[in-house]
Amino acid sequence: YIDQPTLPDAQRYCYYRRQSRPEFQHFTASTPIFAVWDDHDFCVNDGWGGPEIDKPEWKIPVWNRFRENWNNPYYGGADEQPGCWFDLSIADVDIFMLDSRYYRENPGTTANPSMLGPVQLQWLREKLKNSKATFKVIASPVPFTFGVKPGSSDPWEGFPQEREEIFSFIEENRIEGVILISADRHRSDLWKIERDNGYDFYEFESSRLTNIHTHEVMEKSIFGYNEKCSFGVLAFDT
């Protein structure tokens, strides 16, 4: 884990250590990579940045270090509205990559906390509504499904109102073809989120690519795997 948001040399060391591996060099030279961060890239375990752009003072420097290492199409609202969200298209699939940390509020002390912040949330609404793609993929660093991380407010379970705003917006605007992908748990999962006013959402989670520490498979998941390090592949038939 990178962590250490106030120690730039420690963060850079972690990036350089990974990038010095010939396996990683070969992978990144031959495969397009698009990346958003989560807690251990941005701050510390289950941490948050808060609603302000430049407070705590380490936020913008950490953002700049992440940009040095991942060649995304763009980063949030650039210098005027720093962040790690962006979108891209592959054939007839639009993908919306979310930043769950920069503007996240503390779910333990804030009533109806926001994970995305108002600017990113409005960006997501507009992108979803204007998308003409057959499939729309919302990629979140943390899971949408409740019960994925029991007893924790770190996933979307700690931000139920904002989660419902997103799902209701999709239903009210009759936006078809939305699926969810996420990470954070040290296993691979498939979940079904049942909805009363629209189609059910399916969430694919895969986040144990290299970590030796595992989380147990959950009984309510449609699919779960944690025996070895793994990754997921999605194939879209349009």
Salt bridges, closest charged atoms under 4 A:
ASP3 OD1 - HIS40 ND1 2.83
GLU23 OE2 - ARG21 NH2 3.02
ASP38 OD1 - ARG101 NE 2.78
ASP39 OD2 - HIS40 NE2 3.93
ASP46 OD1 - LYS149 NZ 3.06
GLU68 OE2 - ARG12 NH2 3.46
ASP79 OD1 - ARG67 NH2 3.87
ASP87 OD2 - LYS127 NZ 3.40
ASP154 OD1 - ARG101 NH1 2.96
ASP154 OD1 - ARG104 NH1 3.23
ASP154 OD2 - LYS149 NZ 3.87
GLU164 OE2 - ARG195 NH2 2.87
GLU165 OE1 - ARG125 NH2 3.25
GLU171 OE2 - ARG195 NE 2.70
ASP184 OD2 - ARG185 NE 3.14
ASP189 OD2 - ARG187 NE 2.68
ASP200 OD2 - LYS192 NZ 3.57
